[in-house]
Amino acid sequence: MIEPLYNPSPSRYDDGMAYRRAGRSGVLLPALSLGLWHNFGSRQSFSNVQEMTHYAFDRGIVHFDLANNYGPEYGTAEENFGRLMERSFRPYRDELFIASKAGYDMWPGPYGNWGSRKYLMASLDQSLRRMKLDYVDVFYSHRYDPETPLEETLQALVDIVRSGKALYAGISRYPLGAARKAFEYLAARDVRCLLFQDRYNLFDRQPVTSGVLPLAAEAGSGFVAFSPLAQGLLTGRYLNGVPADSRMAEDRTLHRDVLTAEMQERLHALDDVARQRGQTLSEMALAWLLRDPRVTSVIIGASSKVQIEENLRALRNTDFSDEELAHIDALCGL
Ligand SMILES: NC(=O)c1ccc[n+]([C@@H]2O[C@H](COP(=O)([O-])OP(=O)(O)OC[C@H]3O[C@@H](n4cnc5c(N)ncnc54)[C@H](OP(=O)(O)O)[C@@H]3O)[C@@H](O)[C@H]2O)c1
């Protein structure tokens, strides 16, 4: 069967998506971005991968967040993205902002993990081959490596940008002190850190409490929030137990023991607040992040087009009263 050519929606930029500036840079990112960590690899049906990514682009989500080890299996989210480039997205390459990363275990032996120049350089070359790209828009050091001198990791990022294989550099999950050094090191070499990526959601306020979110803003770096729905916990998915096709049912990165009776009560109470706002729990959890102008983009995950559709509705109301914020904090145990 000959597959129909992909024709993106002509109204993709007039359909409610907001674009936010990444720190002090020329780059605008969509308020919601799509991450390909789960559900986009070789264990998924490619037609679902295609449907979700096409739908996202049709609604103005032009930023796709990948990493060498996304799938599952490792590398296969990037391989599928390469198929999408060939089949759908090639004519729209300049409308897309594509991220990849290296920092977690990827291949066996001493050179397939952490933060050495050897690993970062080789991994980016592999990612480009898998994704069928000449360059990525941003390349991240995926995590801080306490054993490798920070200068080695950062100089690899500088050299990658100078080589043209990435247009911008980013860092992810760096502790405060290392993040400060990274912002300074990169800026001193005219390769500013475009994006700092960290986990941030109603239940995990670590970027604020550690001071890394204000630091990124001060340094002129954009901030990208990942796992904004706490991997699905902050959605309607677990209000009545654990669905068989959910991430929690896999018990791999989202564990069943999180869903205690107390947690379920908390989720129902938050769901009530969301309803009073005329939102679903997912919409409110995303809106809560987007209320902060220092958050450049919120990277959602999804297993269906319907979930992306629901999450996009968060953009309709990102205002919260002080009373609502205080009530939400109390319900989150803060
Ligand atoms: N830099 C890093 O170290 C790092 C780490 C983690 C993630 N990330 C990035 O952040 C992205 C997002 O992370 P995440 O997948 O954990 O994000 P998330 O948005 O917190 O969770 C996504 C999951 O929530 C569920 N979901 C989403 N929308 C829903 C809705 N409307 N209704 C019901 N359920 C819904 C789905 O679960 P089901 O699959 O159960 O349907 C989906 O797979 C990743 O893809 C990756 O790009 C980066």
The ligand as an SDF file (V2000), in Angstrom:
LIG
                    3D

 48 52  0  0  0  0  0  0  0  0999 V2000
   16.4810   15.2090   30.8900 N   0  0  0  0  0  0  0  0  0  0  0  0
   16.0850   14.1450   31.5080 C   0  0  0  0  0  0  0  0  0  0  0  0
   16.8130   13.5310   32.3010 O   0  0  0  0  0  0  0  0  0  0  0  0
   14.6760   13.6430   31.2530 C   0  0  0  0  0  0  0  0  0  0  0  0
   14.1380   12.6620   32.0960 C   0  0  0  0  0  0  0  0  0  0  0  0
   12.8150   12.2560   31.8680 C   0  0  0  0  0  0  0  0  0  0  0  0
   12.0990   12.8180   30.8260 C   0  0  0  0  0  0  0  0  0  0  0  0
   12.6590   13.7390   30.0050 N   0  0  0  0  0  0  0  0  0  0  0  0
   11.9170   14.3040   28.8600 C   0  0  0  0  0  0  0  0  0  0  0  0
   10.6330   14.7240   29.2680 O   0  0  0  0  0  0  0  0  0  0  0  0
    9.6470   14.0580   28.4880 C   0  0  0  0  0  0  0  0  0  0  0  0
    8.3850   13.8930   29.2660 C   0  0  0  0  0  0  0  0  0  0  0  0
    8.6200   13.0500   30.3920 O   0  0  0  0  0  0  0  0  0  0  0  0
    7.4730   12.1060   30.8890 P   0  0  0  0  0  0  0  0  0  0  0  0
    7.0830   11.1740   29.7890 O   0  0  0  0  0  0  0  0  0  0  0  0
    7.8710   11.5510   32.1890 O   0  0  0  0  0  0  0  0  0  0  0  0
    6.3040   13.2130   31.0550 O   0  0  0  0  0  0  0  0  0  0  0  0
    4.8940   13.2830   31.7190 P   0  0  0  0  0  0  0  0  0  0  0  0
    4.1570   14.2270   30.8210 O   0  0  0  0  0  0  0  0  0  0  0  0
    5.0220   13.6150   33.1510 O   0  0  0  0  0  0  0  0  0  0  0  0
    4.2570   11.8190   31.6210 O   0  0  0  0  0  0  0  0  0  0  0  0
    3.8330   11.3140   30.3960 C   0  0  0  0  0  0  0  0  0  0  0  0
    2.8660   10.1590   30.6230 C   0  0  0  0  0  0  0  0  0  0  0  0
    1.7160   10.6230   31.3060 O   0  0  0  0  0  0  0  0  0  0  0  0
    0.5540   10.0240   30.7690 C   0  0  0  0  0  0  0  0  0  0  0  0
   -0.2760   11.1020   30.1880 N   0  0  0  0  0  0  0  0  0  0  0  0
    0.1120   12.1900   29.5040 C   0  0  0  0  0  0  0  0  0  0  0  0
   -0.9320   12.9720   29.1990 N   0  0  0  0  0  0  0  0  0  0  0  0
   -2.0170   12.3500   29.7020 C   0  0  0  0  0  0  0  0  0  0  0  0
   -3.3940   12.6640   29.7180 C   0  0  0  0  0  0  0  0  0  0  0  0
   -3.8600   13.7770   29.1740 N   0  0  0  0  0  0  0  0  0  0  0  0
   -4.2450   11.7850   30.3390 N   0  0  0  0  0  0  0  0  0  0  0  0
   -3.7910   10.6530   30.9020 C   0  0  0  0  0  0  0  0  0  0  0  0
   -2.4830   10.3040   30.9300 N   0  0  0  0  0  0  0  0  0  0  0  0
   -1.6140   11.1520   30.3340 C   0  0  0  0  0  0  0  0  0  0  0  0
    1.0200    9.0310   29.7270 C   0  0  0  0  0  0  0  0  0  0  0  0
    1.1830    7.8070   30.4080 O   0  0  0  0  0  0  0  0  0  0  0  0
    0.8180    6.3900   29.7680 P   0  0  0  0  0  0  0  0  0  0  0  0
    2.0150    6.0660   28.9410 O   0  0  0  0  0  0  0  0  0  0  0  0
    0.6210    5.5350   30.9650 O   0  0  0  0  0  0  0  0  0  0  0  0
   -0.4170    6.5840   28.9460 O   0  0  0  0  0  0  0  0  0  0  0  0
    2.3590    9.5920   29.3170 C   0  0  0  0  0  0  0  0  0  0  0  0
    3.2060    8.6150   28.7950 O   0  0  0  0  0  0  0  0  0  0  0  0
   10.3200   12.7580   28.0550 C   0  0  0  0  0  0  0  0  0  0  0  0
    9.7210   12.1800   26.9230 O   0  0  0  0  0  0  0  0  0  0  0  0
   11.7060   13.2760   27.7740 C   0  0  0  0  0  0  0  0  0  0  0  0
   11.7390   13.9030   26.5050 O   0  0  0  0  0  0  0  0  0  0  0  0
   13.9310   14.1760   30.2210 C   0  0  0  0  0  0  0  0  0  0  0  0
  1  2  1  0
  2  3  2  0
  2  4  1  0
  4  5  1  0
  4 48  2  0
  5  6  2  0
  6  7  1  0
  7  8  2  0
  8  9  1  0
  8 48  1  0
  9 10  1  0
  9 46  1  0
 10 11  1  0
 11 12  1  0
 11 44  1  0
 12 13  1  0
 13 14  1  0
 14 15  2  0
 14 16  1  0
 14 17  1  0
 17 18  1  0
 18 19  2  0
 18 20  1  0
 18 21  1  0
 21 22  1  0
 22 23  1  0
 23 24  1  0
 23 42  1  0
 24 25  1  0
 25 26  1  0
 25 36  1  0
 26 27  1  0
 26 35  1  0
 27 28  2  0
 28 29  1  0
 29 30  1  0
 29 35  2  0
 30 31  1  0
 30 32  2  0
 32 33  1  0
 33 34  2  0
 34 35  1  0
 36 37  1  0
 36 42  1  0
 37 38  1  0
 38 39  2  0
 38 40  1  0
 38 41  1  0
 42 43  1  0
 44 45  1  0
 44 46  1  0
 46 47  1  0
M  CHG  2   8   1  16  -1
M  END
$$$$
